[in-house]
Amino acid sequence: MTITTSAIKFAYWVPNVSGGLVVSNIEQRTDC
């Protein structure tokens, strides 16, 4: 459970620094 939460938070703060590229990829992946 901790790993999942960490992965989600990691994927959330990473895009914040990158510019939101990861978030777009995750959102698209979830939509698929």
N, C-alpha and C positions, 0 to 999 in steps of 0.2 A: 504494500500500500504506500509505503514511504517512497519507494522508487517511482511509482506512478505519479505521485504528487510532485516529486522532484523533477521528473521529466516534463510535466506540464508547466511548472513554474519556469524551468530552464528554457523551454520553447517559447515561453511568454516574455521573459526578460531579454532573451537573445534578440528577437526581432526588434525590440525597443531600441537596442543599440545598433542593429543592422539597418533598421529603417522600416521594419514591418514586412520584410520579405518572407520570413519564416511563418508569420501569422497567416499571410495570404496562402502559403502552401498548405498549412495545417487546415485552414478553413476549406480550401478546395478539396483536400483529401477527405475531410469529414463529409463534404457534400457528395462526393463520389460514393 
